[in-house]
């Protein structure tokens, strides 16, 4: 299934909100996710949930290379489009 960057951004914003307690409207999509209060358990949880939802298997922690919602969404949208 191909996912758009906007769809991925929306999912990430909602999931990060659930994990951190930060309201979705207050999440800056250009701010590194670790600054929003994700701890190590939150990072692992987010990565695992994202793999399941997006159907993409990460080889490493995706937040190291794509630390913001926007960067991660753009990367995954490009990968999703490549697979089709």
Buried (B, 14 or more C-beta within 10 A) or exposed (E): EEBEBEBBBBBBBEBBBBBBEBEEEEBEBEEBBBEBEBEEEBBEBBBEBBEEBBBBEBEEBBBEEBBBBBBBBBBBBEEBEEEE
